[in-house]
C-alpha cells in the first residue's frame, strides 16, 4: 500500500456522508481538505525551525502561526456539514485575514505578503461557483484597497528591515504564492480530469442503453433535422443511421403525416411535451412484415433544455432549442385498432340492416298480409256470409292489390336501407294522389272494422295529379293511418283528409286515440321511440313508423306537423309539393332541412271531433 493510498483512505474517512456516493463531489471535497491539512501540518512542523533561526518571535509572528490552525477548522467544518461553497467562503476570509495581518506589519501593500491576495480568487475558483469566485475577487480587491488607503494615510508602521531583507522576503512571498497557485492549478487539473472521466463513463453508459433499447432515441432541431439517432433505427427501418441524419428521417415520413410531425417538434422546442403518431417508409428488404412499405411510429418528444429562452453569460440569446424524441413501432397496435374498427363497422352495419328489416316487416308486411288473410277467409266463407259476385270481385281485387303491395315492399327493402343511410333517391313520376290515398285506406279498412273504429276518408274528386314517388306516398299514408288505428280505442274515429293548399298537397290524419304527452312530443320521430308509458307495452311495433315518414317527407322537401294532447287524440299534417323538384344541394343540406319539418303542439280533442263535420263529401268505413 502506497503513501498516497493511505492519505486518500484517511481523507475519505473524513468526508461528509453526502459526498461519499458521487465521484465528482468526493473529488472536490478531497481536493479542498488535502492541501489545507497538509499545509497546516507543514507550518506547524516548520515552527521550531523558525524559532531556531529567528529567535524569540514577535506577537505578530505568533498570531500568524496561530492563524494556521484555521485550515484545520475549515476541513472540520466541511467534514461535518458538507457545505462546500460555505467552506470556500470561510477559507477566503481566513486567507485574506492572514494576509492582511502579515502585510499590515511588514509594509502594507509593499509587503511580501500582499502578493498572496492574488491567490484568494484563484483558490475560490476551485469551488465551481460564480458566487464564491465573485465574493473572493471583491474580498481581495477590498483588502488591497484597504492596504493602499492605510499606507497613504500613514496608519501602518514603517518596515525596519533592510533592503536585502526586504528582497529576501519578497522573493519568499512570490515563491510561496507561486507554489500555492501551482498546487491550486494541479488540483483544478485533477478535478477536470475526474470530471471528464466521469462524463465519458456516463456517456458510455447512455450509449450502451441506446444501442440495446428497442425504442429509437433521437435529437432534433425545431425544423425536424436529426442531429443524433440511436442505432436501433437500423432494425426498425432497415437502413444505416448515416442516411437518416439531417432531413433523411423527415424524407421518410408519410406526406400526409409531415405537418403533425413538424408541429409536435415545434411545440416541444417551445417547452411542451408532445406525443405524435405518424407513418415511416421502411425498406422492404429485411422487413419482418413482408411487403409493408410503411410502419406506424409513436414519438414522444420533449425539449432537450428545460430552461427554454434563458440567456447566456454575455446576455445573448441562447442557441436554437433542440428536442429529444423517443420513437416506438406501433404498427401491430394500429393493425389491431383497424381490425377492431372494421369489426365495429360490420356490427353497426348488421344492426342497421336489422333495424331496417324490422321496420319494413312491422309496417309494410303485416298490414297487407292481414288484408289478404281477412278477405281470403271471407271468400272461403262465402256460403255463410252470402257474398255476391260483386263483393267477391272486390275482395279478390283487394287481395291482389295487397299481394302487389307485398311484392313492392320486398323489392323496396334495399331502397329502405338506402333511405336510412341517407342515400335514398326519389323515383319521381306523375301519379294521382286520390287513388293512392283511397287504396291505402281500403287496405286498412278491415283492420279498422276489426278494432271497432270508424275510418273516414275525405278525398275530393278534383285532386290534381302530383309529381313524386308514389311508393313513398303510399308508405307515408299507410304508416300514419296504421298508427292512428293502432292507438285509437274501440268506438273511436280516424279521419283521413287531403286538400290542395297553394302549391302543396295537405294530407291530414286525425284520431281520437290515447294521444301523446307534451314531454314525448319532443322525441316523436326518433327511431325506436314509442311515446307514452300507458300504452307502450299494449301495442306491437318497433317505433320506426313515424321516423320513416319523417325521412320520406324530408326527401320530398315537405313539412310534417304533429299535434296531440294526452287522452284526447293526435293530428298529423303532411304537406308535400305538388311538383317535386330534385334539389341540387348536398346531402348535408338536405338533412339540415329535415330538422325544420316537425312542429309539435298540442291540439284539443274537440277540434279533432269537429273535423268530420267540416267536410260534406266523406267516405266512411265502419264496422
SEFI-58346 format. One record per residue (C-alpha): residue in three letters; z, y, x. Coordinates in steps of 0.02 Angstrom, whole numbers, plus 50000, padded with zeros to 5 digits. Each point is the difference from the previous one (the first is absolute). Example, Ala and Ser with C-alpha at 12.3 -4.5 7.8 and 13.67 -1.06 7.14 Angstrom:
<rs>
   res       w       v       u
   ALA   50390   49775   50615
   SER   49967   50172   50069
</rs>
This chain:
<rs>
   res       w       v       u
   UNK   50000   50000   50000
   UNK   49947   50169   50074
   UNK   50100   50160   50005
   UNK   49881   50083   49876
   UNK   50024   49862   49874
   UNK   50189   50015   50019
   UNK   49990   50188   49972
   UNK   49885   49974   49848
   UNK   50120   49874   49923
   UNK   50144   50120   50024
   UNK   49903   50141   49920
   UNK   49947   49889   49854
   UNK   50181   49960   49968
   UNK   50035   50187   49983
   UNK   49858   50033   49875
   UNK   50037   50047   49821
   UNK   49961   49860   49874
   UNK   49865   50106   49918
   UNK   49900   50002   50163
   UNK   50008   49814   50040
   UNK   49863   49941   49882
   UNK   49861   50122   50045
   UNK   49924   49986   50175
   UNK   49947   50182   50015
   UNK   50166   50069   49937
   UNK   50092   49881   50116
   UNK   49897   50061   50148
   UNK   50035   50183   49958
   UNK   50187   49974   49986
   UNK   49999   49902   50163
   UNK   49900   50139   50087
   UNK   50126   50130   49939
   UNK   50157   49907   50053
   UNK   49945   49926   50167
   UNK   49969   50159   50104
   UNK   50154   50087   49932
   UNK   50116   49857   50037
   UNK   49924   49972   50172
   UNK   49998   50187   50039
   UNK   50183   50021   49952
   UNK   50051   49848   50102
   UNK   49900   50064   50150
   UNK   50082   50172   49985
   UNK   50173   49925   49997
   UNK   49956   49891   50148
   UNK   49940   50153   50099
   UNK   50156   50102   49961
   UNK   50104   49930   50147
   UNK   49856   50034   50121
   UNK   49991   50177   49933
   UNK   50184   50023   50030
   UNK   49984   49934   50179
   UNK   49861   50121   50042
   UNK   50058   50153   49903
   UNK   50186   49986   50010
   UNK   50105   50060   49856
   UNK   49882   50040   49854
   UNK   50010   50160   49902
   UNK   50044   50006   49816
   UNK   49817   50019   49952
   UNK   49951   49847   50102
   UNK   50136   49896   49919
   UNK   49942   50057   49828
   UNK   49820   49956   50044
   UNK   50048   49824   50052
   UNK   50110   49982   49847
   UNK   49851   50049   49894
   UNK   49909   49845   50061
   UNK   50105   49897   49881
   UNK   49900   50074   49854
   UNK   49851   49879   50020
   UNK   50121   49855   49982
   UNK   50065   50076   49838
   UNK   49822   50026   49939
   UNK   49959   49817   50032
   UNK   50157   49952   49905
   UNK   49949   50114   49855
   UNK   49827   49920   49988
   UNK   50073   49825   50015
   UNK   50120   50029   49856
   UNK   49894   50104   49880
   UNK   49818   49958   50040
   UNK   49951   50184   49972
   UNK   49864   50017   50132
   UNK   49947   50180   49965
   UNK   50182   50058   49990
   UNK   50036   49921   50169
   UNK   49853   50092   50078
   UNK   50061   50166   49928
   UNK   50174   49972   50073
   UNK   49921   49949   50167
   UNK   49901   50162   50007
   UNK   50157   50100   49963
   UNK   50100   49906   50133
   UNK   49865   50020   50134
   UNK   49973   50184   49959
   UNK   50187   50031   50006
   UNK   50015   49917   50171
   UNK   49853   50101   50067
   UNK   50074   50163   49934
   UNK   50170   49961   50078
   UNK   49927   49965   50173
   UNK   49871   50140   49995
   UNK   50130   50127   49941
   UNK   50101   49977   50159
   UNK   49858   49977   50124
   UNK   49889   50150   49974
   UNK   49942   49997   49819
   UNK   49812   49982   49974
   UNK   49978   49989   50190
   UNK   50116   49849   50009
   UNK   49936   49830   50053
   UNK   50062   49934   49833
   UNK   49888   50115   49896
   UNK   49850   49890   50038
   UNK   50083   49865   49895
   UNK   49968   50102   49842
   UNK   49821   49933   50008
   UNK   50069   49824   49983
   UNK   50085   50038   49832
   UNK   49841   49999   49891
   UNK   49925   49860   50104
   UNK   50149   49891   49962
   UNK   49991   50045   49815
   UNK   49817   49946   49996
   UNK   50056   49819   50012
   UNK   50076   50016   49827
   UNK   49824   50000   49922
   UNK   50064   50134   49882
   UNK   49922   50172   49984
   UNK   50161   50074   49936
   UNK   50100   49939   50150
   UNK   49866   50056   50124
   UNK   49990   50173   49919
   UNK   50190   50016   50002
   UNK   50010   49950   50184
   UNK   49861   50123   50048
   UNK   50087   50144   49911
   UNK   50165   49949   50079
   UNK   49926   50002   50177
   UNK   49916   50169   49972
   UNK   50161   50071   49928
   UNK   50100   49941   50150
   UNK   49872   50075   50120
   UNK   50006   50164   49904
   UNK   50190   50003   50005
   UNK   50001   49972   50188
   UNK   49872   50139   50028
   UNK   50090   50121   49884
   UNK   50171   49964   50075
   UNK   49930   50018   50177
   UNK   49923   50169   49960
   UNK   50166   50064   49930
   UNK   50098   49935   50150
   UNK   50110   49884   49897
   UNK   49973   49852   50117
   UNK   50087   49986   50171
   UNK   49892   50026   50152
   UNK   49961   49845   50101
   UNK   50091   49992   50170
   UNK   49888   49867   50076
   UNK   49889   50041   50146
   UNK   49812   49997   49993
   UNK   49995   49828   50082
   UNK   50124   49930   49875
   UNK   49906   50074   49853
   UNK   49840   49920   50065
   UNK   50084   49831   50015
   UNK   50074   50014   49825
   UNK   49833   50055   49928
   UNK   49913   49853   50082
   UNK   50135   49886   49928
   UNK   49978   50074   49827
   UNK   49811   49982   50002
   UNK   50006   49823   50071
   UNK   50133   49941   49877
   UNK   49910   50079   49851
   UNK   49836   49922   50057
   UNK   50079   49829   50018
   UNK   50080   50014   49828
   UNK   49834   50058   49924
   UNK   49915   49853   50086
   UNK   50127   49885   49921
   UNK   49962   50079   49832
   UNK   49814   49975   50030
   UNK   50024   49817   50042
   UNK   50107   49982   49845
   UNK   49865   50081   49893
   UNK   49869   49886   50078
   UNK   50107   49849   49964
   UNK   50022   50052   49820
   UNK   49813   50032   49983
   UNK   49959   49830   50074
   UNK   50124   49918   49882
   UNK   49926   50094   49852
   UNK   49822   49947   50047
   UNK   50053   49819   50023
   UNK   50086   50000   49831
   UNK   49848   50083   49921
   UNK   49882   49871   50074
   UNK   50114   49860   49944
   UNK   50008   50072   49823
   UNK   49811   50025   49998
   UNK   49972   49821   50056
   UNK   50116   49942   49862
   UNK   49900   50095   49869
   UNK   49836   49938   50073
   UNK   50065   49823   49984
   UNK   50043   50031   49818
   UNK   49831   50081   49966
   UNK   49907   49854   50079
   UNK   50095   49868   49902
   UNK   50010   50085   49830
   UNK   49877   49948   49865
   UNK   50000   50178   49934
   UNK   49892   50128   50089
   UNK   50084   50155   50073
   UNK   49893   50152   50030
   UNK   50017   50183   50047
   UNK   49883   50127   49921
   UNK   49956   50182   50003
   UNK   49999   50094   49836
   UNK   49810   49979   49988
   UNK   50018   49810   50009
   UNK   49951   49978   50182
   UNK   50090   49850   50077
   UNK   50091   50031   50164
   UNK   50086   49830   50012
   UNK   49986   49838   49903
   UNK   50090   49837   50033
   UNK   49905   49843   50055
   UNK   50041   49915   49834
   UNK   49850   50092   49926
   UNK   49884   49884   50096
   UNK   50057   49852   49894
   UNK   49991   50105   49842
   UNK   49825   50075   50023
   UNK   49925   49885   50130
   UNK   49954   50136   50124
   UNK   50077   50073   50160
   UNK   50123   50143   50000
   UNK   49886   50114   50102
   UNK   49872   50010   49859
   UNK   50130   50060   49876
   UNK   50066   50147   50100
   UNK   49948   50174   49949
   UNK   49904   49989   49836
   UNK   49957   49816   50019
   UNK   50130   49948   49871
   UNK   49947   50138   49879
   UNK   49820   49940   50009
   UNK   50057   49829   49937
   UNK   50094   50071   49850
   UNK   49907   49975   49836
   UNK   49908   50159   49950
   UNK   50089   50009   49831
   UNK   50171   49985   50084
   UNK   49977   50129   50138
   UNK   50067   50150   49900
   UNK   50162   49906   49961
   UNK   50013   49944   50183
   UNK   49982   50177   50069
   UNK   50113   50074   49866
   UNK   50141   49881   50044
   UNK   49986   50042   50185
   UNK   49995   50187   49965
   UNK   50154   49990   49887
   UNK   50093   49898   50130
   UNK   49956   50127   50135
   UNK   50087   50133   49893
   UNK   50161   49899   49999
   UNK   49981   49886   49848
   UNK   50006   49811   50000
   UNK   49847   49927   49915
   UNK   49933   49828   49954
   UNK   49816   49969   49965
   UNK   49891   49849   49966
   UNK   49818   49996   50057
   UNK   49862   49881   50051
   UNK   49949   49965   50180
   UNK   49836   49922   50054
   UNK   50031   49840   50095
   UNK   49885   49908   50119
   UNK   49938   49842   49911
   UNK   50010   49898   50160
   UNK   50172   49919   50015
   UNK   50052   50057   49827
   UNK   50131   49889   49921
   UNK   49925   50033   49827
   UNK   49821   49953   50041
   UNK   49875   50132   49943
   UNK   50125   50134   49946
   UNK   49930   50165   50064
   UNK   50148   50109   49952
   UNK   50186   49968   50000
   UNK   50135   50098   49910
   UNK   50126   50086   50113
   UNK   50163   50087   49957
   UNK   50051   50138   50121
   UNK   50168   50086   50004
   UNK   49991   50160   50102
   UNK   50134   50122   50055
   UNK   50004   50147   50122
   UNK   50024   49956   50183
   UNK   50110   50154   50025
   UNK   50121   50034   49856
   UNK   50025   50181   50057
   UNK   49829   50058   49940
   UNK   49968   50183   50029
   UNK   50129   50034   50135
   UNK   49956   50104   50153
   UNK   50008   49960   50184
   UNK   50094   50091   50136
   UNK   49868   50134   50024
   UNK   49997   50037   49813
   UNK   49824   49931   49977
   UNK   49955   49889   49853
   UNK   50024   49815   50030
   UNK   49859   49880   50032
   UNK   49904   49924   49856
   UNK   50108   49889   49891
   UNK   49972   49813   50019
   UNK   50028   49857   49880
   UNK   50060   49821   50025
   UNK   49927   49871   49883
   UNK   50044   49819   49966
   UNK   49857   49900   49923
   UNK   50013   49832   49913
   UNK   49866   49887   49929
   UNK   50030   49989   49811
   UNK   49835   49917   49951
   UNK   50088   49846   49930
   UNK   50111   50109   49892
   UNK   49850   50099   49938
   UNK   49907   49840   49956
   UNK   50152   49940   49904
   UNK   50010   50167   49908
   UNK   49815   49991   49956
   UNK   50022   49824   49936
   UNK   50148   50057   49897
   UNK   49900   50147   49929
   UNK   49857   49884   49955
   UNK   50120   49880   49915
   UNK   50080   50146   49906
   UNK   49829   50064   49947
   UNK   49950   49828   49941
   UNK   50162   49984   49901
   UNK   49976   50172   49922
   UNK   49820   49957   49957
   UNK   50057   49837   49919
   UNK   50134   50093   49902
   UNK   49874   50130   49944
   UNK   49880   49862   49946
   UNK   50140   49918   49902
   UNK   50041   50166   49919
   UNK   49822   50032   49949
   UNK   49980   49823   49934
   UNK   50160   50008   49897
   UNK   49951   50169   49929
   UNK   49829   49935   49949
   UNK   50069   49838   49927
   UNK   50137   50092   49904
   UNK   49895   50134   49919
   UNK   49822   49934   49996
   UNK   50008   49813   49972
   UNK   50142   49975   49877
   UNK   49935   50117   49864
   UNK   49823   49926   49985
   UNK   50071   49825   50016
   UNK   50117   50034   49855
   UNK   49851   50062   49897
   UNK   49897   49846   50045
   UNK   50143   49881   49958
   UNK   50048   50091   49841
   UNK   49828   50017   49925
   UNK   49950   49824   50052
   UNK   50154   49931   49912
   UNK   49953   50098   49845
   UNK   49824   49926   50005
   UNK   50074   49827   50026
   UNK   50106   50025   49843
   UNK   49859   50074   49895
   UNK   50029   49867   49866
   UNK   50178   50059   49978
   UNK   49965   50185   50019
   UNK   49844   49992   49892
   UNK   49896   50100   50123
   UNK   49831   50062   49949
   UNK   49842   50000   50103
   UNK   50017   50185   50040
   UNK   50177   49977   50063
   UNK   49952   49850   50105
   UNK   49858   50100   50076
   UNK   50117   50146   50036
   UNK   50129   49886   50082
   UNK   49868   49913   50102
   UNK   49936   50169   50058
   UNK   50176   50051   50049
   UNK   50022   49838   50096
   UNK   49835   50030   50089
   UNK   50049   50178   50041
   UNK   50166   49942   50069
   UNK   49914   49869   50107
   UNK   49880   50129   50065
   UNK   50148   50112   50040
   UNK   50085   49858   50094
   UNK   49842   49973   50100
   UNK   49992   50184   50042
   UNK   50183   49997   50053
   UNK   49970   49853   50116
   UNK   49850   50089   50073
   UNK   50101   50161   50017
   UNK   50152   49930   50093
   UNK   49924   50054   50166
   UNK   49965   50171   49926
   UNK   50183   50013   49952
   UNK   50051   49963   50178
   UNK   49886   50139   50059
   UNK   50081   50118   49875
   UNK   50174   49960   50066
   UNK   49943   50031   50179
   UNK   49914   50164   49954
   UNK   49823   49933   50025
   UNK   49954   49971   49818
   UNK   49834   50078   49954
   UNK   49959   50055   49824
   UNK   49844   49914   49929
   UNK   49945   50147   49895
   UNK   49881   49969   49853
   UNK   49977   50069   49824
   UNK   50098   49912   49862
   UNK   50068   50034   49826
   UNK   50188   50027   50006
   UNK   50023   49963   49814
   UNK   49928   49824   50014
   UNK   50107   49963   50153
   UNK   50154   50070   49915
   UNK   49973   49899   49840
   UNK   49965   49844   50102
   UNK   50165   50016   50093
   UNK   50098   50032   49841
   UNK   49920   49849   49915
   UNK   50053   49892   50147
   UNK   50180   50057   49979
   UNK   50003   49999   49809
   UNK   50057   49819   49990
   UNK   50147   50031   50117
   UNK   50048   50154   49900
   UNK   49999   49899   49837
   UNK   50105   49863   50080
   UNK   50130   50129   50052
   UNK   49999   50082   49827
   UNK   49931   50164   50066
   UNK   49872   50113   49919
   UNK   49858   50038   50122
   UNK   49906   50156   49940
   UNK   49839   50054   50084
   UNK   49921   50170   49977
   UNK   49828   50001   50081
   UNK   49877   50126   49925
   UNK   49821   49941   49977
   UNK   49931   50153   50089
   UNK   50084   49967   50169
   UNK   49866   50041   50130
   UNK   49939   49882   50134
   UNK   50099   50023   50161
   UNK   49961   49957   50180
   UNK   50127   49897   50094
   UNK   50056   49823   50039
   UNK   50006   49905   49835
   UNK   50104   49859   50073
   UNK   50128   50124   50066
   UNK   50003   50088   49830
   UNK   50035   49836   49910
   UNK   50134   49958   50126
   UNK   50086   50166   49968
   UNK   49997   49974   49811
   UNK   50057   49818   50010
   UNK   50146   50039   50115
   UNK   50062   50148   49899
   UNK   49983   49918   49829
   UNK   50075   49835   50062
   UNK   50150   50095   50071
   UNK   50022   50096   49837
   UNK   49998   49838   49899
   UNK   50117   49915   50123
   UNK   50135   50133   49989
   UNK   49991   50033   49813
   UNK   50120   49909   49883
   UNK   49942   49904   49845
   UNK   49953   50118   49860
   UNK   49949   50136   50122
   UNK   49835   50086   50023
   UNK   49874   50024   50142
   UNK   49868   50134   49979
   UNK   49844   50013   50108
   UNK   49891   50156   49985
   UNK   49853   50073   50092
   UNK   49925   50173   49990
   UNK   49892   50119   50101
   UNK   50089   50148   50079
   UNK   49879   50113   50090
   UNK   49914   49897   50135
   UNK   50131   49863   49991
   UNK   50038   49850   49892
   UNK   50182   50003   49944
   UNK   50070   49826   49971
   UNK   50175   49990   49925
   UNK   50106   49844   49974
   UNK   50164   50028   49905
   UNK   50134   49878   49944
   UNK   50167   50002   49911
   UNK   50079   49882   50125
   UNK   50156   50004   50107
   UNK   49945   50150   50102
   UNK   50038   50046   50179
   UNK   50154   50089   50067
   UNK   49978   50169   50084
   UNK   50056   49930   50169
   UNK   49873   49860   49990
   UNK   49857   50119   49959
   UNK   50002   50061   50180
   UNK   49957   49825   50062
   UNK   49874   49949   49869
   UNK   49840   49945   50086
   UNK   50085   49930   50155
   UNK   49949   49820   50039
   UNK   50118   49865   49933
   UNK   50109   50128   49912
   UNK   50054   49958   49821
   UNK   50095   50136   49912
   UNK   50159   49973   49903
   UNK   50140   49876   50029
   UNK   50012   49956   49814
   UNK   49827   49925   49986
   UNK   49954   49962   50178
   UNK   50048   49816   49988
   UNK   49935   49972   49823
   UNK   49816   50025   50039
   UNK   49885   49916   50124
   UNK   49895   50097   50124
   UNK   49993   50050   50182
   UNK   50017   50187   49972
   UNK   49826   50036   50068
   UNK   49910   50043   49838
   UNK   50030   50186   49999
   UNK   49980   50008   50189
   UNK   49826   49925   49983
   UNK   49959   50121   49859
   UNK   50059   50146   50104
   UNK   49889   49947   50146
   UNK   49847   49974   49891
   UNK   50024   50169   49916
   UNK   50015   50082   50171
   UNK   49841   49915   50059
   UNK   49911   50073   49847
   UNK   50071   50173   50043
   UNK   50095   49998   49836
   UNK   50176   50047   49944
   UNK   50143   49892   49938
   UNK   50147   50066   49900
   UNK   50149   49898   49941
   UNK   50120   50067   49869
   UNK   50147   49899   49941
   UNK   50179   50004   49939
   UNK   50119   49853   50003
   UNK   50007   49913   49831
   UNK   49864   50107   49922
   UNK   49837   49940   50078
   UNK   49871   50042   50131
   UNK   49835   50094   50002
   UNK   49874   49980   50141
   UNK   49852   50119   50011
   UNK   49851   49966   50113
   UNK   49867   50131   50029
   UNK   49838   49940   50081
   UNK   49845   50103   50039
   UNK   49852   49961   49887
   UNK   49886   50005   50152
   UNK   50077   49924   50155
   UNK   49941   50081   50162
   UNK   50044   49903   50159
   UNK   50101   50113   50115
   UNK   49938   50040   50174
   UNK   50176   50020   50068
   UNK   50088   49871   50104
   UNK   50115   49868   49932
   UNK   50152   50100   50057
   UNK   49945   50145   49888
   UNK   49974   49880   49855
   UNK   50176   49930   50021
   UNK   50068   50177   50007
   UNK   49919   50034   49833
   UNK   50085   49845   49930
   UNK   50170   50079   50023
   UNK   49952   50136   49873
   UNK   49955   49889   49852
   UNK   50172   49957   49932
   UNK   50096   50127   49896
   UNK   50149   49912   49923
   UNK   50097   50084   49859
   UNK   50099   49933   49851
   UNK   49924   50009   49826
   UNK   50092   49984   49832
   UNK   49973   49845   49897
   UNK   49953   50104   49847
   UNK   49846   50063   50092
   UNK   49949   49821   50037
   UNK   50021   49949   49817
   UNK   49898   50149   49939
   UNK   49849   49955   50107
   UNK   49937   49869   49878
   UNK   49998   50131   49860
   UNK   49902   50128   50100
   UNK   49836   49899   49999
   UNK   49921   49940   49837
   UNK   49875   49876   50075
   UNK   50115   49862   50066
   UNK   49965   49816   50028
   UNK   50160   49903   49965
   UNK   50038   49828   50070
   UNK   50159   49938   49918
   UNK   50088   49838   49965
</rs>
